Amino acid sequence: MFKEKSILVTGGTGSVGSELVRKVLKYDPEVIRVFDNDENGLFNLEHELQGYSNLRFLVGDVRDKERLKMAVENIDFVFHAAALKHVPLCEYNPFEAVATNVIGTQNLIDVVTEAEKLITISTDKAVNPVNVMGATKLLAERLTTSAH
């Protein structure tokens, strides 16, 4: 499925995103673009996976629609793992959680035009949410499914 395909992983240095990168590499994609706003995370993952010539590391934020437009160009599959995911941090910074988890997801939906698939990574906390993080991830799910 991923052989010779172009893949974008947003939040590509996070716990879920970096594991997706490692797993998808095994299927011989043409390119994997690892997109993240964590410069140190990008540097470390690039160092860890330095033997792969089909990786591209992009500094960017899902809040920046113009940067996302560049990142999705000629991409077949998008794994959207970029998120604020720590419950206490989201509780104390609710607008930041909305900006990343909700608006960032909508930004990605707005710029993805040619991709075969957009897969949004969510959480069990989106089911009957009782906190900001769960609520924002539920909204991200709804945006993704309604865009389809």
Secondary structure as the mmCIF struct_conf table of DSSP 4:
data_model
#
loop_
_struct_conf.conf_type_id
_struct_conf.id
_struct_conf.beg_label_comp_id
_struct_conf.beg_label_asym_id
_struct_conf.beg_label_seq_id
_struct_conf.end_label_comp_id
_struct_conf.end_label_asym_id
_struct_conf.end_label_seq_id
TURN_TY1_P TURN_TY1_P1 LYS A 3 GLU A 4
STRN STRN1 SER A 6 THR A 10
TURN_TY1_P TURN_TY1_P2 GLY A 11 THR A 13
BEND BEND1 GLY A 14 GLY A 14
HELX_RH_AL_P HELX_RH_AL_P1 SER A 15 LEU A 25
TURN_TY1_P TURN_TY1_P3 LYS A 26 TYR A 27
BEND BEND2 GLU A 30 GLU A 30
STRN STRN2 VAL A 31 ASP A 36
BEND BEND3 ASN A 37 ASN A 37
HELX_RH_AL_P HELX_RH_AL_P2 GLU A 39 GLU A 48
TURN_TY1_P TURN_TY1_P4 LEU A 49 GLY A 51
TURN_TY1_P TURN_TY1_P5 SER A 53 ASN A 54
STRN STRN3 LEU A 55 VAL A 59
TURN_TY1_P TURN_TY1_P6 VAL A 62 ARG A 63
HELX_RH_AL_P HELX_RH_AL_P3 LYS A 65 ALA A 71
TURN_TY1_P TURN_TY1_P7 VAL A 72 ASN A 74
BEND BEND4 ASP A 76 ASP A 76
STRN STRN4 PHE A 77 HIS A 80
HELX_RH_AL_P HELX_RH_AL_P4 VAL A 87 TYR A 92
HELX_RH_AL_P HELX_RH_AL_P5 PRO A 94 ALA A 97
HELX_RH_PI_P HELX_RH_PI_P1 VAL A 98 ILE A 103
HELX_RH_AL_P HELX_RH_AL_P6 GLY A 104 VAL A 111
BEND BEND5 GLU A 114 GLU A 114
BEND BEND6 GLU A 116 GLU A 116
STRN STRN5 LYS A 117 THR A 120
HELX_RH_3T_P HELX_RH_3T_P1 ASP A 124 ALA A 126
BEND BEND7 VAL A 127 ASN A 128
BEND BEND8 ASN A 131 ASN A 131
HELX_RH_AL_P HELX_RH_AL_P7 VAL A 132 ALA A 147
#
